[in-house]
């Protein structure tokens, strides 16, 4: 989760986990696969929400147009292990 939360930043993962070799860190990072339930999800329907969500660590992954509005789907990795 830390690798995904930091968008694959191996140096941050290495430092946080106290690993001495970046090669060991990379060995584990590339094997990680995430399921849809590893994420919190939300939607944005107003232009203000669309502007604000990316500023608060939400990542847009889809959108859907309806007759009334465009719905923007966002997600972010679930929090874990006390890391905020």
Buried (B, 14 or more C-beta within 10 A) or exposed (E): BBBBBBEEBBEBBBEBEEBEEEEEBBEEBEEEEEEEEBBEEEEBEEEEBBEEBEEEEBEEEEEEEEEEEEEBBBBBBEEEEEEE
